[in-house]
């Protein structure tokens, strides 16, 4: 390496010195890059994340009186009115597409946002619970889906794990989209990550409560999470 | 006397219009001095002959349909003089002729005095023999050996219907112009209408399917009488909870074969094409095309029928939009096996069938939902009451799902036109043959 520098510097005085300085810089930076990359996972700090918000695709109303599995009033609505006999199945159907990019742990959260049609106050008796059985948009009060002998819910009204239920907090956020926020971080860890299951959630209300539906442009049920992005 | 003259004139006319070979070697030289038979052993023995053939139900034997009438209604004449002959056979004995007839329908039987010496059993056989000359199909009615064999089969003590039928079928000519009750198809083409009402049908769709109307036309312009070949069209219309809409269109190729053992064999291939628009397709998991090919074997007995039918239906795909999610349906191949049997009371058929569908799979995927049934079966039974006349008919039928794996029903087969939907159906159909 030294001899190379010497040879380059013994050329014509001006040109030789110019060549030597270029070569030196090149060699130095090359050596530096090799050393640094050889040190393993090189980063200048924590990975970059960016907040992402995605609307839920899977939204299905179930009620004992809705017998038609494809009743048009049970999905595709601007609002849904809930009560102790009316529940809402919710699922982020595309979760699998973002699984590798969702940041978890530390301060990262994955949250469900629901927008009430009335005043933003914390309702009593409103909670979401993780659904325990795979369902589809033909779900009813009695069955998660119409296929096979395991289509019916074990208990009418939907199968869910009560120990995983979450109550909302208020998120004034960026006005005017004020929402009820449900922390799904534990759910994400326990179901999609641990069990590779995404059966979504069921929204239960002890008292009448109305929320915006999936056809609302800015207030549809949605998930919010931190997504890894590349620089 | 007048009757004799008329009879003679009748015979002369018959001779002049008949084939060149007259009856059993009869040249009509005995047409003189004929007296109609009005009483006596010749009439008594004819009555006994009629009773004999009726007890054997020869009307139901192909080729002997008119034998009873020929025995019963043919005029009987007695000649005054015997005729000598060196021939031997049923009509001959001791150098004399017992009886003669012309081998044409409705001709008279001419007895000779020598026949009055015969026993009652011999006279019965003679009546049968002469009537066979007139009632059997052309080509064999003048063959003394064949007519004699059949006479023997009928008059042998303790003979049975089946024994007579076997002998007759052995000698019947095998050609294209045989009747439908024998071999071949006189009127294979068919147009008709059918209606089915489904129970709990199409619940996996955006709308429930409650009924299906179909108009079908199966024409056989090609091939032969025994092997017709043609095509069929089947237009359908669905009754649903959201009103009516066009159902699948069926286009088929059909091939029928009448076997030498009396089986009606059918081959068909049918394409069931969905007629839904792109928008309508999204609202139904049944909007797919499929092809079914199969073979059927049917045997019609005197008082019963049996039919076996085997077919295979192709797999296919369909999409179904529900809200913001598109579900993809993937239907696997299906093997269909049907066994039908029943009893026949003339044109009335009373029967039942059992049908098994063995399907490869049904897979449904959409969003985060996926379902794979794996192989499954759907087993159904049903009654069938039909009237099948020569020119058409009608039927009432039912289909009831009695067993299936994994909670499957007819929706899983995605075959609206073939098996319908839901838990079963009842229906009616009517058709014309030509």
Interface residues (C-beta under 8 A of the other chain):
Chain A: X57 X58 X59 X60 X68 X69 X70 X72 X75 X76 X91 X92 X93 X94 X95 X96 X134 X135 X136 X137 X138 X145 X146 X147 X148 X149 X150 X151 X198 X199 X200 X214
Chain B: X203 X204 X205 X206 X207 X208 X241 X322 X323 X324 X325 X327 X362 X364 X366 X367 X368 X369 X370 X371 X373 X406 X407 X408 X411 X412
